[in-house]
C-alpha cells in the first residue's frame, strides 16, 4: 500500500511512498524525487500522514491530509550556503542550523557553525483586518541575529519584518517574502534569486 506524504515543492505533484518503507516514521526528513518534474523535495513525516493511503489513479484528488497553510516564506540567499526555501505558518517558527538532535520548525542545511541550532524565531500573526505581520526575535543565539546588515537584535527586541528584509543568522543570510507579495514557494525563490546579496556582517570569535 502506498501513502501520500506531501506535495512537490516545485510543481505541487502529490508524492507517495510505500507504507512499509523503513524511513516512513514520524519526524523523519525524507528527500523524495518528484516523478513529474524530477526535482528533489525534503518532507518531514508527521504522524497523521502515515495511515493515509494514496488515492486510486482514476479518482479525483481529494486528499484527506490536512495541509498547514503557508503564510510566507524565508529563502536562503547567501554566497556560501545553497539556496533553500521554507514556508512559514501562523504562530512561532523557530529557525536554526539543521540538527536532528535539536530540531526546530525551519532547519537550514549549512556548514555555518556560527548559526545556532535554535537561533531565532519568526512569529506570524494575523491582525484584526486580516493582514499578516512577521515578528522576529533572537532566542539566545551565540553569535546574534542581524536585520538588513545594520541592527543586531538584543535579547529583548521584537522587530516587525517587512517583505524583502534580509536576516543574518550567524554568517548566513535569509530573505523574507510575505504572503501579501508572493503566492508560492517557487515564486518566492525566483524573486529573491533576482536580487543581489546583502553585505555580510563580519563575525569573529
C-alpha positions as protocol buffer text, in pm:
chain_id: "A"
residue {
  index: 1
  type: UNK
  ca { x: 0 y: 0 z: 0 }
}
residue {
  index: 2
  type: UNK
  ca { x: 123 y: 349 z: -83 }
}
residue {
  index: 3
  type: UNK
  ca { x: 59 y: 665 z: 118 }
}
residue {
  index: 4
  type: UNK
  ca { x: 66 y: 1028 z: 17 }
}
residue {
  index: 5
  type: UNK
  ca { x: 314 y: 1215 z: 237 }
}
residue {
  index: 6
  type: UNK
  ca { x: 312 y: 1560 z: 81 }
}
residue {
  index: 7
  type: UNK
  ca { x: 349 y: 1760 z: -236 }
}
residue {
  index: 8
  type: UNK
  ca { x: 641 y: 1853 z: -456 }
}
residue {
  index: 9
  type: UNK
  ca { x: 769 y: 2199 z: -361 }
}
residue {
  index: 10
  type: UNK
  ca { x: 825 y: 2277 z: -728 }
}
residue {
  index: 11
  type: UNK
  ca { x: 519 y: 2151 z: -921 }
}
residue {
  index: 12
  type: UNK
  ca { x: 274 y: 2054 z: -639 }
}
residue {
  index: 13
  type: UNK
  ca { x: 253 y: 1691 z: -757 }
}
residue {
  index: 14
  type: UNK
  ca { x: 140 y: 1452 z: -481 }
}
residue {
  index: 15
  type: UNK
  ca { x: 436 y: 1247 z: -354 }
}
residue {
  index: 16
  type: UNK
  ca { x: 373 y: 888 z: -245 }
}
residue {
  index: 17
  type: UNK
  ca { x: 580 y: 626 z: -69 }
}
residue {
  index: 18
  type: UNK
  ca { x: 536 y: 260 z: 19 }
}
residue {
  index: 19
  type: UNK
  ca { x: 376 y: 243 z: 364 }
}
residue {
  index: 20
  type: UNK
  ca { x: 632 y: -23 z: 461 }
}
residue {
  index: 21
  type: UNK
  ca { x: 929 y: 198 z: 373 }
}
residue {
  index: 22
  type: UNK
  ca { x: 1170 y: 185 z: 673 }
}
residue {
  index: 23
  type: UNK
  ca { x: 1217 y: 564 z: 676 }
}
residue {
  index: 24
  type: UNK
  ca { x: 843 y: 639 z: 691 }
}
residue {
  index: 25
  type: UNK
  ca { x: 839 y: 731 z: 1057 }
}
residue {
  index: 26
  type: UNK
  ca { x: 707 y: 1045 z: 1231 }
}
residue {
  index: 27
  type: UNK
  ca { x: 962 y: 1325 z: 1238 }
}
residue {
  index: 28
  type: UNK
  ca { x: 1190 y: 1181 z: 970 }
}
residue {
  index: 29
  type: UNK
  ca { x: 1312 y: 1412 z: 693 }
}
residue {
  index: 30
  type: UNK
  ca { x: 1277 y: 1238 z: 356 }
}
residue {
  index: 31
  type: UNK
  ca { x: 1428 y: 1357 z: 29 }
}
residue {
  index: 32
  type: UNK
  ca { x: 1190 y: 1246 z: -248 }
}
residue {
  index: 33
  type: UNK
  ca { x: 1235 y: 1282 z: -623 }
}
residue {
  index: 34
  type: UNK
  ca { x: 918 y: 1403 z: -792 }
}
residue {
  index: 35
  type: UNK
  ca { x: 804 y: 1165 z: -1068 }
}
residue {
  index: 36
  type: UNK
  ca { x: 669 y: 1459 z: -1266 }
}
residue {
  index: 37
  type: UNK
  ca { x: 934 y: 1734 z: -1260 }
}
residue {
  index: 38
  type: UNK
  ca { x: 1225 y: 1520 z: -1131 }
}
residue {
  index: 39
  type: UNK
  ca { x: 1314 y: 1777 z: -861 }
}
residue {
  index: 40
  type: UNK
  ca { x: 1402 y: 1679 z: -504 }
}
residue {
  index: 41
  type: UNK
  ca { x: 1172 y: 1784 z: -219 }
}
residue {
  index: 42
  type: UNK
  ca { x: 1251 y: 1740 z: 150 }
}
residue {
  index: 43
  type: UNK
  ca { x: 945 y: 1645 z: 356 }
}
residue {
  index: 44
  type: UNK
  ca { x: 915 y: 1593 z: 733 }
}
residue {
  index: 45
  type: UNK
  ca { x: 683 y: 1300 z: 802 }
}
residue {
  index: 46
  type: UNK
  ca { x: 409 y: 1381 z: 1057 }
}
residue {
  index: 47
  type: UNK
  ca { x: 220 y: 1103 z: 1234 }
}
residue {
  index: 48
  type: UNK
  ca { x: -116 y: 1181 z: 1079 }
}
residue {
  index: 49
  type: UNK
  ca { x: 10 y: 1111 z: 727 }
}
residue {
  index: 50
  type: UNK
  ca { x: 130 y: 758 z: 779 }
}
residue {
  index: 51
  type: UNK
  ca { x: -206 y: 583 z: 777 }
}
residue {
  index: 52
  type: UNK
  ca { x: -344 y: 768 z: 474 }
}
residue {
  index: 53
  type: UNK
  ca { x: -343 y: 558 z: 154 }
}
residue {
  index: 54
  type: UNK
  ca { x: -282 y: 720 z: -183 }
}
residue {
  index: 55
  type: UNK
  ca { x: -597 y: 753 z: -390 }
}
residue {
  index: 56
  type: UNK
  ca { x: -662 y: 537 z: -691 }
}
residue {
  index: 57
  type: UNK
  ca { x: -519 y: 692 z: -1004 }
}
residue {
  index: 58
  type: UNK
  ca { x: -868 y: 713 z: -1162 }
}
residue {
  index: 59
  type: UNK
  ca { x: -1019 y: 901 z: -869 }
}
residue {
  index: 60
  type: UNK
  ca { x: -1012 y: 1280 z: -836 }
}
residue {
  index: 61
  type: UNK
  ca { x: -752 y: 1415 z: -597 }
}
residue {
  index: 62
  type: UNK
  ca { x: -938 y: 1457 z: -270 }
}
residue {
  index: 63
  type: UNK
  ca { x: -651 y: 1402 z: -32 }
}
residue {
  index: 64
  type: UNK
  ca { x: -780 y: 1399 z: 324 }
}
residue {
  index: 65
  type: UNK
  ca { x: -439 y: 1502 z: 454 }
}
residue {
  index: 66
  type: UNK
  ca { x: -466 y: 1842 z: 618 }
}
residue {
  index: 67
  type: UNK
  ca { x: -210 y: 2093 z: 496 }
}
residue {
  index: 68
  type: UNK
  ca { x: -75 y: 2375 z: 707 }
}
residue {
  index: 69
  type: UNK
  ca { x: -133 y: 2699 z: 517 }
}
residue {
  index: 70
  type: UNK
  ca { x: 185 y: 2870 z: 403 }
}
residue {
  index: 71
  type: UNK
  ca { x: 175 y: 3225 z: 537 }
}
residue {
  index: 72
  type: UNK
  ca { x: 502 y: 3346 z: 388 }
}
residue {
  index: 73
  type: UNK
  ca { x: 846 y: 3210 z: 310 }
}
residue {
  index: 74
  type: UNK
  ca { x: 1208 y: 3253 z: 401 }
}
residue {
  index: 75
  type: UNK
  ca { x: 1465 y: 3198 z: 129 }
}
residue {
  index: 76
  type: UNK
  ca { x: 1832 y: 3131 z: 200 }
}
residue {
  index: 77
  type: UNK
  ca { x: 2012 y: 3389 z: -16 }
}
residue {
  index: 78
  type: UNK
  ca { x: 2379 y: 3367 z: 68 }
}
residue {
  index: 79
  type: UNK
  ca { x: 2710 y: 3337 z: -115 }
}
residue {
  index: 80
  type: UNK
  ca { x: 2824 y: 3031 z: 77 }
}
residue {
  index: 81
  type: UNK
  ca { x: 2506 y: 2834 z: 156 }
}
residue {
  index: 82
  type: UNK
  ca { x: 2288 y: 2656 z: -103 }
}
residue {
  index: 83
  type: UNK
  ca { x: 1952 y: 2818 z: -175 }
}
residue {
  index: 84
  type: UNK
  ca { x: 1668 y: 2673 z: 32 }
}
residue {
  index: 85
  type: UNK
  ca { x: 1309 y: 2790 z: 67 }
}
residue {
  index: 86
  type: UNK
  ca { x: 1095 y: 2725 z: 375 }
}
residue {
  index: 87
  type: UNK
  ca { x: 727 y: 2801 z: 442 }
}
residue {
  index: 88
  type: UNK
  ca { x: 613 y: 2995 z: 746 }
}
residue {
  index: 89
  type: UNK
  ca { x: 296 y: 2909 z: 937 }
}
residue {
  index: 90
  type: UNK
  ca { x: 77 y: 3107 z: 1173 }
}
residue {
  index: 91
  type: UNK
  ca { x: 245 y: 3112 z: 1512 }
}
residue {
  index: 92
  type: UNK
  ca { x: 609 y: 3070 z: 1605 }
}
residue {
  index: 93
  type: UNK
  ca { x: 861 y: 2942 z: 1350 }
}
residue {
  index: 94
  type: UNK
  ca { x: 1198 y: 2869 z: 1512 }
}
residue {
  index: 95
  type: UNK
  ca { x: 1492 y: 2890 z: 1272 }
}
residue {
  index: 96
  type: UNK
  ca { x: 1836 y: 2738 z: 1308 }
}
residue {
  index: 97
  type: UNK
  ca { x: 2109 y: 2514 z: 1174 }
}
residue {
  index: 98
  type: UNK
  ca { x: 1997 y: 2164 z: 1075 }
}
residue {
  index: 99
  type: UNK
  ca { x: 2024 y: 1920 z: 1364 }
}
residue {
  index: 100
  type: UNK
  ca { x: 1818 y: 1603 z: 1418 }
}
residue {
  index: 101
  type: UNK
  ca { x: 1916 y: 1621 z: 1787 }
}
residue {
  index: 102
  type: UNK
  ca { x: 1781 y: 1973 z: 1841 }
}
residue {
  index: 103
  type: UNK
  ca { x: 1509 y: 2013 z: 1576 }
}
residue {
  index: 104
  type: UNK
  ca { x: 1319 y: 2332 z: 1505 }
}
residue {
  index: 105
  type: UNK
  ca { x: 1049 y: 2429 z: 1255 }
}
residue {
  index: 106
  type: UNK
  ca { x: 1297 y: 2565 z: 998 }
}
residue {
  index: 107
  type: UNK
  ca { x: 1626 y: 2376 z: 982 }
}
residue {
  index: 108
  type: UNK
  ca { x: 1879 y: 2523 z: 737 }
}
residue {
  index: 109
  type: UNK
  ca { x: 2134 y: 2286 z: 591 }
}
residue {
  index: 110
  type: UNK
  ca { x: 2461 y: 2477 z: 614 }
}
residue {
  index: 111
  type: UNK
  ca { x: 2824 y: 2445 z: 718 }
}
residue {
  index: 112
  type: UNK
  ca { x: 2795 y: 2775 z: 905 }
}
residue {
  index: 113
  type: UNK
  ca { x: 2884 y: 2683 z: 1262 }
}
residue {
  index: 114
  type: UNK
  ca { x: 2822 y: 3045 z: 1366 }
}
residue {
  index: 115
  type: UNK
  ca { x: 2449 y: 2971 z: 1329 }
}
residue {
  index: 116
  type: UNK
  ca { x: 2296 y: 2816 z: 1639 }
}
residue {
  index: 117
  type: UNK
  ca { x: 2072 y: 2511 z: 1611 }
}
residue {
  index: 118
  type: UNK
  ca { x: 1789 y: 2717 z: 1760 }
}
residue {
  index: 119
  type: UNK
  ca { x: 1889 y: 3068 z: 1658 }
}
residue {
  index: 120
  type: UNK
  ca { x: 1588 y: 3297 z: 1617 }
}
residue {
  index: 121
  type: UNK
  ca { x: 1212 y: 3284 z: 1579 }
}
residue {
  index: 122
  type: UNK
  ca { x: 971 y: 3449 z: 1337 }
}
residue {
  index: 123
  type: UNK
  ca { x: 619 y: 3471 z: 1475 }
}
residue {
  index: 124
  type: UNK
  ca { x: 344 y: 3515 z: 1217 }
}
residue {
  index: 125
  type: UNK
  ca { x: 31 y: 3688 z: 1348 }
}
residue {
  index: 126
  type: UNK
  ca { x: -294 y: 3785 z: 1181 }
}
residue {
  index: 127
  type: UNK
  ca { x: -427 y: 4130 z: 1266 }
}
residue {
  index: 128
  type: UNK
  ca { x: -795 y: 4218 z: 1303 }
}
residue {
  index: 129
  type: UNK
  ca { x: -804 y: 4342 z: 944 }
}
residue {
  index: 130
  type: UNK
  ca { x: -674 y: 4008 z: 818 }
}
residue {
  index: 131
  type: UNK
  ca { x: -325 y: 4132 z: 734 }
}
residue {
  index: 132
  type: UNK
  ca { x: -25 y: 3933 z: 850 }
}
residue {
  index: 133
  type: UNK
  ca { x: 270 y: 4063 z: 1048 }
}
residue {
  index: 134
  type: UNK
  ca { x: 606 y: 3890 z: 1089 }
}
residue {
  index: 135
  type: UNK
  ca { x: 785 y: 3947 z: 1420 }
}
residue {
  index: 136
  type: UNK
  ca { x: 1143 y: 3830 z: 1467 }
}
residue {
  index: 137
  type: UNK
  ca { x: 1337 y: 3784 z: 1789 }
}
residue {
  index: 138
  type: UNK
  ca { x: 1664 y: 3619 z: 1884 }
}
residue {
  index: 139
  type: UNK
  ca { x: 1632 y: 3315 z: 2111 }
}
residue {
  index: 140
  type: UNK
  ca { x: 1968 y: 3317 z: 2283 }
}
residue {
  index: 141
  type: UNK
  ca { x: 2188 y: 3252 z: 1981 }
}
residue {
  index: 142
  type: UNK
  ca { x: 2564 y: 3252 z: 2029 }
}
residue {
  index: 143
  type: UNK
  ca { x: 2652 y: 3496 z: 1751 }
}
residue {
  index: 144
  type: UNK
  ca { x: 2345 y: 3712 z: 1711 }
}
residue {
  index: 145
  type: UNK
  ca { x: 2071 y: 3797 z: 1464 }
}
residue {
  index: 146
  type: UNK
  ca { x: 2115 y: 4097 z: 1231 }
}
residue {
  index: 147
  type: UNK
  ca { x: 1848 y: 4281 z: 1029 }
}
residue {
  index: 148
  type: UNK
  ca { x: 1950 y: 4425 z: 689 }
}
residue {
  index: 149
  type: UNK
  ca { x: 2319 y: 4422 z: 790 }
}
residue {
  index: 150
  type: UNK
  ca { x: 2257 y: 4707 z: 1034 }
}
residue {
  index: 151
  type: UNK
  ca { x: 2089 y: 4614 z: 1356 }
}
residue {
  index: 152
  type: UNK
  ca { x: 2179 y: 4330 z: 1591 }
}
residue {
  index: 153
  type: UNK
  ca { x: 1882 y: 4216 z: 1797 }
}
residue {
  index: 154
  type: UNK
  ca { x: 1912 y: 4229 z: 2172 }
}
residue {
  index: 155
  type: UNK
  ca { x: 1756 y: 3960 z: 2386 }
}
residue {
  index: 156
  type: UNK
  ca { x: 1457 y: 4191 z: 2439 }
}
residue {
  index: 157
  type: UNK
  ca { x: 1399 y: 4302 z: 2079 }
}
residue {
  index: 158
  type: UNK
  ca { x: 1090 y: 4201 z: 1884 }
}
residue {
  index: 159
  type: UNK
  ca { x: 1110 y: 4355 z: 1537 }
}
residue {
  index: 160
  type: UNK
  ca { x: 842 y: 4356 z: 1266 }
}
residue {
  index: 161
  type: UNK
  ca { x: 993 y: 4239 z: 938 }
}
residue {
  index: 162
  type: UNK
  ca { x: 887 y: 4373 z: 600 }
}
residue {
  index: 163
  type: UNK
  ca { x: 878 y: 4194 z: 267 }
}
residue {
  index: 164
  type: UNK
  ca { x: 1231 y: 4161 z: 129 }
}
residue {
  index: 165
  type: UNK
  ca { x: 1410 y: 4218 z: 459 }
}
residue {
  index: 166
  type: UNK
  ca { x: 1736 y: 4028 z: 498 }
}
residue {
  index: 167
  type: UNK
  ca { x: 1809 y: 3850 z: 825 }
}
residue {
  index: 168
  type: UNK
  ca { x: 2158 y: 3724 z: 907 }
}
residue {
  index: 169
  type: UNK
  ca { x: 2185 y: 3421 z: 1135 }
}
residue {
  index: 170
  type: UNK
  ca { x: 2547 y: 3362 z: 1225 }
}
residue {
  index: 171
  type: UNK
  ca { x: 2711 y: 3428 z: 888 }
}
residue {
  index: 172
  type: UNK
  ca { x: 2418 y: 3307 z: 676 }
}
residue {
  index: 173
  type: UNK
  ca { x: 2160 y: 3539 z: 521 }
}
residue {
  index: 174
  type: UNK
  ca { x: 1790 y: 3468 z: 461 }
}
residue {
  index: 175
  type: UNK
  ca { x: 1521 y: 3684 z: 298 }
}
residue {
  index: 176
  type: UNK
  ca { x: 1154 y: 3713 z: 398 }
}
residue {
  index: 177
  type: UNK
  ca { x: 883 y: 3702 z: 132 }
}
residue {
  index: 178
  type: UNK
  ca { x: 538 y: 3778 z: 268 }
}
residue {
  index: 179
  type: UNK
  ca { x: 207 y: 3622 z: 172 }
}
residue {
  index: 180
  type: UNK
  ca { x: 87 y: 3963 z: 54 }
}
residue {
  index: 181
  type: UNK
  ca { x: 366 y: 3994 z: -203 }
}
residue {
  index: 182
  type: UNK
  ca { x: 410 y: 3633 z: -310 }
}
residue {
  index: 183
  type: UNK
  ca { x: 182 y: 3338 z: -382 }
}
residue {
  index: 184
  type: UNK
  ca { x: 408 y: 3031 z: -371 }
}
residue {
  index: 185
  type: UNK
  ca { x: 745 y: 2900 z: -260 }
}
residue {
  index: 186
  type: UNK
  ca { x: 868 y: 2881 z: -619 }
}
residue {
  index: 187
  type: UNK
  ca { x: 771 y: 3245 z: -677 }
}
residue {
  index: 188
  type: UNK
  ca { x: 947 y: 3344 z: -354 }
}
residue {
  index: 189
  type: UNK
  ca { x: 1261 y: 3166 z: -470 }
}
residue {
  index: 190
  type: UNK
  ca { x: 1251 y: 3330 z: -814 }
}
residue {
  index: 191
  type: UNK
  ca { x: 1204 y: 3679 z: -673 }
}
residue {
  index: 192
  type: UNK
  ca { x: 1485 y: 3650 z: -423 }
}
residue {
  index: 193
  type: UNK
  ca { x: 1722 y: 3494 z: -674 }
}
residue {
  index: 194
  type: UNK
  ca { x: 1692 y: 3806 z: -892 }
}
residue {
  index: 195
  type: UNK
  ca { x: 1821 y: 4028 z: -612 }
}
residue {
  index: 196
  type: UNK
  ca { x: 2183 y: 4092 z: -517 }
}
residue {
  index: 197
  type: UNK
  ca { x: 2332 y: 3969 z: -191 }
}
residue {
  index: 198
  type: UNK
  ca { x: 2312 y: 4189 z: 116 }
}
residue {
  index: 199
  type: UNK
  ca { x: 2655 y: 4257 z: 265 }
}
residue {
  index: 200
  type: UNK
  ca { x: 2754 y: 4018 z: 543 }
}
residue {
  index: 201
  type: UNK
  ca { x: 2817 y: 4143 z: 895 }
}
residue {
  index: 202
  type: UNK
  ca { x: 3161 y: 4012 z: 990 }
}
residue {
  index: 203
  type: UNK
  ca { x: 3151 y: 3790 z: 1298 }
}
residue {
  index: 204
  type: UNK
  ca { x: 3466 y: 3684 z: 1481 }
}
residue {
  index: 205
  type: UNK
  ca { x: 3511 y: 3487 z: 1800 }
}
